[in-house]
Structures are given as structure tokens and as C-alpha cells.
Amino acid sequence: MSANEYIYGFHAVQSRLRSHADSVNELYVDVERKDQRVRNLLELAEQLKVRILPVDRKRLDGMAGNDKHQGCVARVSAIKLAVSIADVLDVLTEPALLLVLDGVQDPHNLGACLRLADALGAHAVIAPKDRAVGVNATVRKVASGAADVVPFIPVTNLARSLRELKDAGIWLMGAAGDAEQDLFATQLVGPVAWVMGAEGEGLRRLTREHCDVLVRIPMFGSVDSLNVSVASGICLYETRRQRGALAKD
């Protein structure tokens, strides 16, 4: 994130205020909005001593780059999260749970994946720098604050990064619709990185070859595939479910 970037939408702005208020330089709100949602946001910003600037909707459109800002935009500074795989692994106190996205290009999918990663306790999201979407304002809005707390690590060479994860003792689980092994029959209690393919294409050949195991999500209806964020949520949840069951034994 640059030193002068804008985030927008109530969830993204409120989350940044609550988690990193010192990074919010100014809050811009639609001068015509007087509803309770805006009043709550303004009250929070005032408590945190953030500068508030009422502006017209056209200016908000320009800062956000679209009209999906819901009447609030914040100018923010960068916050420091882990910037490498080693940064993440060095501080873990439990088995690693990572999400690797092989070329996801839709910002809404990336935002949803970050939100799920936060909800289900994934320690980082890893993705290639090329031919994939990065964290932008749309991603931040969809992520509803998760982009501020879940490290997103873009890597130059995904295959090399997968080998780095293997060397660290992390099991690479590739999600593939044509895999023979069933998700719910797979043991997931150790260090795991879920590797998910791009929209419509799935895992690339080289990425598949680096996976230790290919796993399919059982489908019980007429639909034969799932959105990458939905599939990520199912795989992460099953991992957490198995770990929780093990802790109770």
C-alpha cells in the first residue's frame, strides 16, 4: 500500500479504525448522509481523534474510483504485516494453515478469500505477482477489514515458494475436482497449505505437480464446481474442524 491510498465502504473503514486507527489520516463522509450508520462511524472516528471531512458524493466517487463507497472513504497510511513466508512461519505457535491462490484474477474472489482466511484462522494468503490480482481498494472493501490483519504475500516464483513450504515441513494440499481423494477422508491436523486454482482453469500443471496430495470436495447436487472462495472456505473449515476434534480427544 502506498503512503496515500484510499479505502472505502463501512466494513473496511470501521475495521481499519478499530485495528489500526493511527494509520487513518482523514475520514471523508458524504455530507448528505445523516443516517444512524454514518453517525456511528463518525462517533467512532471522533473517539479516536481522526480528522473528519464532509464532502459531496462526486468527490467520494473520485477518491474511490467508483460509486460503491457507501458514502465513506478514508485516506490511510501503510500498516506493517508479514512480507515473506519466513516472516509468517517464524512466529507461529501452532501448525501452519496457509492459503495459496494460483492465479486468482477477480478482486471480489481475492477479497472473499482474505475474509475467509481471517474468519478461519489462516496465517497468510500467498499468490503469484504475475497474472493475478493484488490487494487493491475493491479487494479491501470485499475483505471487510481482513486485508488489514491477514498477511497477503505476493511471490515472484510460485513453484519456488511451494518448494520453500515443503522444506519447512508443510503439507501441500491441492484442491482439484478430478482428484480421487475425498476431502472428508483426508487427515489435516498437521501443517497444511491449501493450494487453490484460478477461476475456470483450476490448478496449473506445474502447481499440481508440486502438491503432495490432490483432494476433491464431494459434490452432492447438480453443480460440479465451486467458486474459488467458497472452495477455500470449505477446505479451511474442514482443517479447523479436524484440529478442534483432535484437541478435544
N, C-alpha and C positions, 0 to 999 in steps of 0.2 A: 504494500500500500504506500502511495506517495505521501508527502508531508501535507498535502492539501487535497484530500479526497472527500467525496460526499457519500454518505449512506442515507437511505430513506426507508420509509414505512415504519409504522408504530412499533412492531415487534423488534426490528433491527435497532432502531434508535433507543427504545427503552432498555433493551438488553445491554447496549454499549454504555448507557448511562449507569446502569446498575453494576456492571462488571468493571468498567474502565472509565469512570467519569472524568478522570484527569486528561483523557485523550480527546474529549469533546470540546472543541474550541468555541463553536457557536451553534445554536439551535434556531433554525428558521421554521416558522409555522405560518400556515395560511391565515391571513388577517381576518377572513370571513368566517372561519370555523370557530364556533363557540360551544360545541357540544361537550359532554362530560369526558369523552376520551381525550380530547385536546386539553381540557382543564387538568386532568390527572397527569398528563405528560408535562405540562407547564409547572405544576406543583412539584413534581419530581426534580425537574431542571432547576427550579428556584432553590430547593433544599440543597442541591449540590453546587449551587452558585455558578451555574452555567449561563452564559450570556444568551438572551432570547431576543430574536429579531422577527417581528411580524412583517410579512411580505405578501405580495399578491401571488396568485396561483401561477401566473405566467413565469415569474422568476423561479418558483419552485420547479416548474417544468424544465427550465433551462439547466438548473443545477443537477437535477436527477437524470436528465437526458430523456425523460418520458413523462407521462402523466399518471404513473402508478404510485406516486409517493405518499398518497393518503393525506396530504396536507402537512407533512413534516419532513424536513431534511436537516441533517447535521453535518457540519464540516468537522472532520476528525483528523487526528494525527495517527501515525502508525503505532501499533502495540506489538510488543515482543512476544512471539511464540517460538516454539522449536522450529529450527530452519533446516534440520537434517534428520535423517533416520537415526543416526547415532545419538543426537540430542534427545530424541524420544526414548530410545531404548536404555540410555544410561540412567534414567531416573525412575524406571518402572519398579514397582513393589509387588506386582502380580504378573501372571503370564500375559505376554503381549496379545493385544487384539487390535489388528490393523485392517484397514480397508484400502485396497489397491484398485484404482479405476483405470482400465486400459483404453484410453482414448475417448472418454465421455465428452461430447461437444455441446450438449444442451445445458445452458446455465441453470435452468429450472431443475434438471436432474442432479446437477452437482450440488445446488443449494439443498435439495431434499436429502441427498446422501450425507451432507455435513450435519443436517439436523438430526438424522437418524443416528449418525456416528456419535453425536453428543448424547442423545437420549439413551443409547445402549452401551455407552462407556467405551467406545473405540478410542484408542490412544492417538491415532493420527489417520489422515487420509493422504494417500500417495498417488500421484498421477504424472504422466509424462508432460514435459513442457510443450512439445510439438503435437499438432493435430489433436488438441484437447483444450477445453475451456479452462481458464484460470478463474480466480476469485475476483469477480467484478461487482458492481453495485447490484445487479439483478440477482446474482448468487447470494449476496449478503441479505437481500430482502427475503428471498425464499428460505434461507437458512434460519431466519428469525433469531439471530444472535449467535448461532452455533459457530459461525465463521470467526468469531472473536475468541473462542475458547478451544476449538478443536484445531490442532496444527494441521495445515494443508501444506504438503511438501511436494513441489514440482521437481521432477528429476530429469536430467538430460538423457539418460540411457536407462529405460525401464528394465531391460534384461539384466543389466549390471546391478541395479538396485535389488532385483529379485534374488540374485545370487548373494548379495550382501545380507539379505534377510535370512536366507538359508544358512549362511555361515554363522549367523547369530543364533541358530537353533530354532528358527521359526518355521512352522509347517505351512507350506503354501497350498491353499485350498482354492482351486479354480471352479467357478460356477459355470456349468455348461449343460444345456438342455439335452444333449445327446450322450451324456455320461451314464455309465451303468450304475455307479454307486449312488445310493439314496442318501439325501441329507440327514434324514432322521435315523439312519442306521450307521452314521459316521461319528466316531469319537472326537470331541472338540474341546477337551478340557486342558490341553497344553497350549503353548504359544502358537497363535494362529494368525495368518494374514489371509483374508478373503480377497480373491482376485476376480474382479467383475469385468465383463466385456462392454464394448461400446454399444450404443443404441443400434439395433438392427443387425449388427455384424457379429457381436459376441467377441470372444477372445481371439486375438490374432495368433497365428500359428506359433511364432516364437514364444509368445507368452504362455500358451498352452504347454509347450514343451518344458518350460521352467517350473510348472506346477508339480507338486508332489502327488496330488490326488485331484481328479476331476469329479465333481459332485453335481447331481441334478436335484432340483426342488420338485418333489412329487406334485403332479397336477391332477386334479380330480374332476375337472369340468371340461368344457369345450375349448377353452383358451389354452394354447400350447406354449405361451411365453409370457414373461412379465417385464414391466418397466425395470430398468437397472436399479432405481432407488428402492422400489418395492422388493426386488430380489435381495438387495443388500440388507434391507431391514429384516427379512426373514432369516437370512444366514447369520447375521449378528445376534438376533434374538435367540436362535437355537443354541448358539455358542454360550450366551449368557445363561440360558435355561439349564444347560448341562453343567455349567460351572456351579450354579446355585444348588443344583441337586447334589453334586459331589460334596459341597461344603456342609450339607445337612446330614450326610451319612456319617 
